[in-house]
């Protein structure tokens, strides 16, 4: 067994995740979770990876519970810890994995939030006078793409009746259909889009890329204007899925459009969608 300090192992772990091409958000989340664990263990004078025990990890989780962390958050931190210890064991920094002896807390999974027809009409009406935000919201609603994918769209990715979604991190490249509503909203925005060297589709007035965090803030503003409560930007993607499942769109077709690695990921939505229509491969507009 090799001897290594927690902090050094942490750096190696993050580099390992990068080499395996995990998403930036995953690397950041794992990094923060493990940093939090290490800080707690250091207070117990546990500086080397082989020194930590199951009881130490349980004490860490109990500490988080006292601080008000939810069962879901704690479960995620257990997953991060187990991934970290798998890395340590494979690299022979530990012989035993104390995280495997930790049980996940029980919690109910919150069902996905779908916008009602009244809500997404209100959302559209709220941004009608803002061509850029109208195009952003319409594309998210009508294509189901992720906010990060939308932010990365380039002018050359508009290819007739489809959008090219480039390969990124662990997601493969794919083509996503553009329906009439999405094309019209995009065309309207492009007609007033500022002249800029930047080739990203969505840019600021100064010609810089419209960043994910700013897109999220802007969409959330229109949620408030439309008086839509308890909703997040990813719920537009959920709404796209639910609408097309209800209209009978094939799980295989929908899975490819969404960029899901497994059809089973798309299939999970079925438990929340009632009155599924006859199976088809044709998409409909919301």
Secondary structure, 3 states (H helix, E strand, C coil): CCCCEHHHHHHHHHHHHHHCCCCHHHHHHHHHHHHHHHHHHHHCCCCEHHHCCHHHHHHHHHHHHHCCCCHHHHHHHHHHHHHHHHHHHHCCCCCCCHHHHCCCCCCCCCCCCCCCHHHHHHHHHHCCCCHHHHHHHHHHHHHCCCHHHHHHCEHHHEECCEEEECCECCECCEEEECCHHHHHHHHHHHHHCCCCCCCECCECCCCCECCHHHHHHHHHHHHHHCCCCCCCCHHHHHHHHHHHHHCCECHHHHHHHHCCCCHHHHHHHHHHCCCCCCCECCCCCC
